[in-house]
């Protein structure tokens, strides 16, 4: 099928809508299994560290693959890379659903991670078709897709789990297949041939790529800040359902409602509010404000005792702060990183940033699961708040003072 490349200088609303749908379907499938993952793993092992290792196995595979995926998308275009990634995700879900042993669960997550380049490739696609000054706002659209996917997915997953624990996994695989079919027939290429770059041997070395971007003084502090943010947030995400079950006795449906609420707030922030706030405050101020809100959210969770008469409103208040903070941080930091590099570096830089996020997603769940088992269920939250404060500090080192002045 012939595909006409998009003019990189022209913002195309229909193409943004399609990228929104692609990411929505991708995250909807992923988040369907959030409320049930600890209960699926419990069939084989019940400790938090095993759960953390399963989450990290996905991130390890993604860390190795993402820089290669980014480089391939810079060489061959975004469309073929995105389609392969979506198809790999679909296959991995069906393997997960049919798993009868623990190693099959791990294999499926590794396969999903190895083809887990949808988000990074979609971000490069958006960078291709957006003017530099519009990138942070348009990255907010992808954030809204994330938020809506995480809104609908856990709620649907919790409902389907009432029928069968495996059903949400098969539905996730079917959604990924639908996403692949839609992309095959509709998705146009965004990177014209004159902006493509040849592959180099270094592009296949994730450590080398990370070393390159981390030495880039234009984005170094922002990348470290984003890494710390993702490390703490990945740790939180991996044990939060287990925390709700252990501390408050909540099951899949109650945990799903919390994720549903987080998704609603995140969708509102990244889908609309961020576009109103950016022209007034700019990416730098919003990134710092978002990190501070996450610090307050993590700290608030520690202070809510089991059996408190205000448990539900207090917990939902902390998660509203968390969703607002995350909704500000992600598009703002991505926008700050993207506008500091050239058009030819977008795939490599955003892919490298995704790989750095994968490292955080490897280490964060392992750290949170280990701390949860060894030091108590509250440890990941108060330590996570300290990490978020560190992220604020690193972001400030890479932001000129004038960008933060009122």
C-alpha positions as CSV (number, residue, x, y, z in Angstrom):
1,X,0.0,0.0,0.0
2,X,1.5,3.3,-1.0
3,X,1.8,5.8,1.8
4,X,2.3,9.5,1.3
5,X,4.7,11.1,3.8
6,X,3.3,14.0,5.9
7,X,4.8,17.4,5.4
8,X,6.8,17.8,8.7
9,X,6.1,21.5,8.8
10,X,2.3,21.1,8.8
11,X,0.2,20.2,11.8
12,X,-2.3,17.6,10.8
13,X,-5.3,17.3,13.1
14,X,-6.6,14.0,11.5
15,X,-3.2,12.4,12.0
16,X,-3.1,13.6,15.6
17,X,-6.5,12.0,16.1
18,X,-5.2,8.7,14.7
19,X,-2.1,8.8,16.9
20,X,-4.5,9.5,19.9
21,X,-6.5,6.4,19.0
22,X,-3.4,4.2,18.5
23,X,-2.0,5.1,21.9
24,X,-5.5,4.9,23.5
25,X,-5.9,1.3,22.2
26,X,-2.3,0.4,23.3
27,X,-2.8,1.7,26.8
28,X,-6.3,0.4,27.1
29,X,-5.0,-3.1,26.5
30,X,-2.1,-2.6,28.9
31,X,-4.2,-1.2,31.7
32,X,-6.9,-3.9,31.5
33,X,-4.6,-6.3,33.4
34,X,-3.5,-3.8,36.1
35,X,-6.1,-4.7,38.7
36,X,-5.6,-8.5,38.2
37,X,-1.9,-8.8,37.7
38,X,-1.1,-9.6,41.4
39,X,-3.9,-12.1,41.5
40,X,-2.6,-13.8,38.3
41,X,0.9,-14.0,39.6
42,X,-0.4,-15.3,43.0
43,X,-1.3,-18.6,41.3
44,X,2.5,-19.3,41.1
45,X,4.2,-17.0,43.6
46,X,2.7,-14.6,46.2
47,X,5.6,-12.4,47.2
48,X,5.9,-8.7,46.1
49,X,9.4,-9.2,44.7
50,X,8.3,-11.8,42.1
51,X,5.6,-9.3,41.0
52,X,8.3,-6.7,40.8
53,X,10.5,-9.0,38.7
54,X,7.7,-9.7,36.3
55,X,7.1,-6.0,35.8
56,X,10.8,-5.4,35.4
57,X,11.2,-8.2,32.8
58,X,9.1,-6.2,30.4
59,X,11.2,-3.1,31.1
60,X,14.5,-5.0,30.6
61,X,13.4,-6.2,27.2
62,X,12.1,-2.7,26.3
63,X,15.4,-1.1,27.4
64,X,17.3,-3.3,25.0
65,X,14.9,-2.8,22.1
66,X,13.7,0.8,22.3
67,X,16.9,2.5,21.1
68,X,17.0,0.1,18.2
69,X,13.4,0.8,17.5
70,X,14.0,4.5,17.6
71,X,16.9,4.3,15.2
72,X,15.0,2.0,12.8
73,X,12.1,4.5,12.8
74,X,14.6,7.3,11.9
75,X,15.9,5.1,9.0
76,X,12.8,3.4,7.7
77,X,10.0,5.6,8.9
78,X,7.5,5.6,11.8
79,X,4.7,3.5,10.2
80,X,6.3,0.1,9.7
81,X,8.0,0.2,13.1
82,X,4.7,1.1,14.9
83,X,2.8,-1.7,13.2
84,X,5.4,-4.3,14.2
85,X,5.3,-3.1,17.8
86,X,1.5,-3.3,17.9
87,X,1.4,-6.8,16.5
88,X,4.1,-8.0,19.0
89,X,2.0,-6.7,21.8
90,X,-1.1,-8.6,20.6
91,X,0.8,-11.9,20.4
92,X,2.3,-11.4,23.9
93,X,-1.1,-10.9,25.5
94,X,-2.5,-14.2,24.1
95,X,0.6,-16.0,25.4
96,X,0.0,-14.4,28.8
97,X,-3.6,-15.5,28.8
98,X,-2.8,-19.1,27.9
99,X,0.1,-19.3,30.4
100,X,0.1,-22.3,32.7
101,X,3.5,-21.7,34.3
102,X,5.4,-18.8,35.7
103,X,8.0,-18.8,32.9
104,X,5.3,-18.3,30.3
105,X,4.2,-15.2,32.1
106,X,7.8,-13.9,32.0
107,X,8.2,-14.9,28.4
108,X,5.1,-13.0,27.4
109,X,6.2,-9.8,29.2
110,X,9.6,-10.0,27.6
111,X,8.1,-10.3,24.1
112,X,5.8,-7.4,24.9
113,X,8.8,-5.3,26.0
114,X,10.9,-6.2,23.0
115,X,8.1,-4.8,20.8
116,X,7.1,-2.0,23.2
117,X,7.9,0.9,21.0
118,X,4.4,2.3,20.3
119,X,4.7,5.2,22.6
120,X,8.2,6.3,21.6
121,X,7.5,6.0,17.9
122,X,4.2,7.9,18.3
123,X,6.0,10.7,20.1
124,X,8.5,10.9,17.2
125,X,5.6,10.9,14.8
126,X,4.1,13.9,16.6
127,X,7.4,15.6,16.6
128,X,7.6,15.1,12.9
129,X,4.2,16.9,12.2
130,X,4.4,19.6,14.9
131,X,6.1,22.9,15.0
132,X,8.6,23.1,17.9
133,X,6.5,25.5,19.8
134,X,3.5,23.1,19.6
135,X,5.2,19.9,20.6
136,X,4.6,20.0,24.4
137,X,0.9,20.7,23.7
138,X,0.7,17.9,21.2
139,X,2.5,15.6,23.6
140,X,-0.3,16.4,25.9
141,X,-2.7,14.8,23.4
142,X,-0.7,11.5,23.8
143,X,-0.9,12.0,27.6
144,X,-4.7,12.3,27.3
145,X,-4.7,9.0,25.4
146,X,-2.6,7.5,28.2
147,X,-5.0,8.9,30.7
148,X,-8.2,7.8,29.0
149,X,-6.7,4.3,28.4
150,X,-5.8,4.0,32.1
151,X,-9.3,5.3,32.9
152,X,-11.3,2.8,30.9
153,X,-8.8,-0.1,31.1
154,X,-8.8,-0.8,34.9
155,X,-12.5,-0.4,35.2
156,X,-13.2,-2.7,32.3
157,X,-10.5,-5.2,33.6
158,X,-12.0,-5.2,37.0
159,X,-15.5,-5.9,35.6
160,X,-14.2,-8.7,33.3
161,X,-12.2,-10.2,36.1
162,X,-15.5,-10.9,37.8
163,X,-16.3,-13.3,35.0
164,X,-12.8,-14.8,34.7
165,X,-9.3,-13.6,35.8
166,X,-7.9,-14.4,32.3
167,X,-10.7,-12.7,30.3
168,X,-9.2,-9.2,30.6
169,X,-5.9,-10.5,29.1
170,X,-7.7,-12.0,26.0
171,X,-9.7,-8.8,25.6
172,X,-6.4,-6.8,25.7
173,X,-4.9,-9.0,23.0
174,X,-8.0,-8.5,20.8
175,X,-7.8,-4.7,21.2
176,X,-4.1,-4.8,20.1
177,X,-5.1,-6.8,17.0
178,X,-7.8,-4.3,16.2
179,X,-5.2,-1.5,16.7
180,X,-2.9,-3.3,14.2
181,X,-5.6,-3.6,11.6
182,X,-6.6,0.0,12.0
183,X,-3.0,1.2,11.6
184,X,-2.3,-1.0,8.6
185,X,-5.1,0.5,6.6
186,X,-5.1,4.1,7.9
187,X,-1.7,5.2,9.2
188,X,0.3,7.5,6.9
189,X,4.1,7.9,7.1
190,X,5.3,11.1,8.8
191,X,9.0,11.1,8.1
192,X,9.9,12.0,4.5
193,X,13.0,10.5,3.0
194,X,15.1,13.7,3.1
195,X,14.9,13.7,6.9
196,X,15.9,10.1,7.4
197,X,19.3,9.1,8.6
198,X,21.4,6.0,7.9
199,X,21.8,3.3,10.6
200,X,25.1,3.1,12.5
201,X,26.4,0.2,14.5
202,X,26.2,2.4,17.6
203,X,22.4,2.6,17.1
204,X,22.2,-1.1,18.1
205,X,23.9,-0.5,21.4
206,X,21.4,0.7,24.0
207,X,24.2,1.6,26.5
208,X,26.0,3.6,23.8
209,X,22.9,5.5,22.9
210,X,22.1,6.3,26.5
211,X,25.7,7.4,27.0
212,X,25.4,9.7,24.0
213,X,22.2,11.4,25.1
214,X,23.3,11.6,28.8
215,X,26.4,13.5,27.7
216,X,24.3,16.0,25.8
217,X,24.4,19.2,28.0
218,X,21.2,20.5,26.3
219,X,19.1,17.8,28.0
220,X,21.2,16.1,30.6
221,X,19.5,17.4,33.7
222,X,16.1,17.0,32.2
223,X,16.8,13.3,31.3
224,X,18.1,12.6,34.9
225,X,15.0,14.2,36.3
226,X,12.7,12.2,34.1
227,X,14.6,9.0,35.0
228,X,14.2,9.6,38.7
229,X,10.5,10.5,38.3
230,X,9.9,7.3,36.3
231,X,11.9,5.2,38.8
232,X,9.7,6.3,41.7
233,X,6.5,6.2,39.8
234,X,7.2,2.7,38.3
235,X,7.8,1.5,41.8
236,X,4.6,3.0,43.1
237,X,2.6,1.6,40.1
238,X,3.9,-1.9,40.6
239,X,2.9,-2.3,44.2
240,X,-0.1,0.0,44.6
241,X,-2.7,-2.7,44.0
242,X,-0.9,-5.0,46.5
243,X,-0.7,-2.1,48.9
244,X,-4.4,-1.5,48.7
245,X,-5.1,-5.1,49.3
246,X,-2.6,-5.5,52.2
247,X,-3.4,-2.3,54.0
248,X,-7.1,-1.8,53.3
249,X,-8.3,-5.2,52.2
250,X,-9.3,-3.9,48.8
251,X,-9.9,-6.3,45.9
252,X,-9.6,-5.9,42.0
253,X,-12.8,-3.9,41.6
254,X,-12.0,-1.4,44.3
255,X,-8.4,-1.0,43.0
256,X,-9.9,-0.6,39.5
257,X,-12.0,2.3,40.6
258,X,-8.9,4.1,42.0
259,X,-7.2,3.7,38.6
260,X,-10.4,4.8,36.9
261,X,-10.3,8.0,38.9
262,X,-6.6,8.6,38.3
263,X,-7.3,8.2,34.6
264,X,-10.1,10.7,34.5
265,X,-8.0,13.4,36.2
266,X,-5.0,12.6,34.0
267,X,-7.1,12.8,30.9
268,X,-8.6,16.2,31.8
269,X,-5.1,17.5,32.6
270,X,-3.2,16.2,29.5
271,X,-6.1,16.4,27.1
272,X,-7.2,20.0,27.7
273,X,-5.8,21.7,30.8
274,X,-2.2,21.5,29.8
275,X,-2.9,23.3,26.5
276,X,-4.3,26.2,28.5
277,X,-1.6,26.3,31.1
278,X,1.5,26.0,28.7
279,X,1.1,29.4,27.0
280,X,0.8,31.1,30.4
281,X,3.4,29.3,32.5
282,X,5.6,27.4,30.1
283,X,7.0,23.9,30.2
284,X,9.6,24.6,32.9
285,X,7.3,25.9,35.6
286,X,4.7,23.2,34.9
287,X,7.3,20.4,35.1
288,X,8.5,21.6,38.5
289,X,5.0,22.2,39.8
290,X,4.0,18.7,38.7
291,X,6.9,17.1,40.5
292,X,6.0,18.9,43.7
293,X,2.5,17.7,43.5
294,X,3.7,14.1,43.2
295,X,5.8,14.6,46.3
296,X,2.7,15.7,48.2
297,X,0.7,12.8,46.9
298,X,3.2,10.2,48.0
299,X,3.6,11.8,51.4
300,X,-0.2,11.9,51.8
301,X,-0.6,8.2,51.2
302,X,1.8,7.5,54.2
303,X,-0.4,9.5,56.5
304,X,-3.7,7.7,55.8
305,X,-4.3,5.0,58.5
306,X,-6.2,1.8,57.9
307,X,-9.7,2.0,59.3
308,X,-9.8,5.8,59.1
309,X,-13.4,7.3,58.7
310,X,-12.0,9.6,56.0
311,X,-10.1,6.8,54.2
312,X,-11.8,7.0,50.9
313,X,-11.9,10.8,50.4
314,X,-8.3,11.2,51.7
315,X,-7.0,8.4,49.4
316,X,-8.8,9.8,46.4
317,X,-7.5,13.3,47.2
318,X,-3.9,12.1,47.2
319,X,-4.5,10.3,43.9
320,X,-6.0,13.4,42.4
321,X,-2.8,15.3,43.3
322,X,-0.8,12.4,41.8
323,X,-2.7,12.4,38.5
324,X,-2.5,16.2,38.2
325,X,1.2,16.1,38.9
326,X,1.9,13.3,36.5
327,X,-0.3,15.0,33.9
328,X,1.9,18.1,34.1
329,X,5.3,16.5,34.4
330,X,5.2,14.1,31.4
331,X,4.3,16.4,28.5
332,X,6.3,19.3,30.0
333,X,9.5,17.3,30.4
334,X,9.1,15.6,27.0
335,X,8.4,19.0,25.4
336,X,11.5,20.5,27.0
337,X,13.7,17.6,25.8
338,X,12.2,17.6,22.2
339,X,12.6,21.3,21.5
340,X,16.3,21.1,22.4
341,X,17.3,18.7,19.7
342,X,17.1,18.8,15.8
343,X,14.5,17.1,13.6
344,X,17.0,14.4,12.6
345,X,17.6,13.6,16.3
346,X,14.0,13.2,17.4
347,X,13.6,9.4,17.0
348,X,17.0,8.7,18.5
349,X,16.5,11.1,21.4
350,X,12.9,10.2,22.2
351,X,13.8,6.5,21.8
352,X,16.8,7.0,24.1
353,X,14.6,8.7,26.6
354,X,12.2,5.9,26.4
355,X,15.1,3.5,27.0
356,X,16.1,5.5,30.1
357,X,12.5,5.2,31.2
358,X,12.7,1.4,30.7
359,X,15.8,1.3,33.0
360,X,13.7,3.2,35.6
361,X,10.9,0.7,35.0
362,X,13.3,-2.2,35.6
363,X,14.8,-0.8,38.8
364,X,11.7,0.9,40.2
365,X,9.5,-2.2,40.7
366,X,12.4,-4.3,42.0
367,X,13.3,-1.6,44.5
368,X,9.6,-1.1,45.5
369,X,8.9,-4.9,45.8
370,X,12.1,-5.5,47.9
371,X,11.4,-2.5,50.2
372,X,7.8,-3.5,50.5
373,X,8.8,-7.0,51.7
374,X,11.7,-5.9,53.9
375,X,10.9,-2.5,55.3
376,X,7.1,-2.4,55.3
377,X,4.3,-1.3,52.9
378,X,4.7,2.4,53.5
379,X,8.4,2.5,52.7
380,X,8.1,2.8,48.9
381,X,5.9,5.9,49.4
382,X,7.9,8.0,51.7
383,X,11.1,7.1,49.9
384,X,9.4,7.8,46.6
385,X,8.6,11.3,47.9
386,X,12.3,11.8,48.6
387,X,13.2,10.7,45.1
388,X,10.7,13.1,43.5
389,X,12.4,15.9,45.5
390,X,15.7,14.9,43.9
391,X,14.0,15.0,40.5
392,X,13.0,18.6,41.1
393,X,16.7,19.5,41.9
394,X,18.0,17.9,38.7
395,X,15.4,19.6,36.5
396,X,16.4,22.9,38.0
397,X,20.0,22.4,37.1
398,X,19.1,22.2,33.4
399,X,16.6,25.0,33.4
400,X,17.9,28.6,33.0
401,X,16.7,30.7,35.9
402,X,14.9,33.1,33.6
403,X,12.6,30.3,32.4
404,X,11.3,29.9,36.0
405,X,10.9,33.5,36.9
406,X,7.5,34.9,37.3
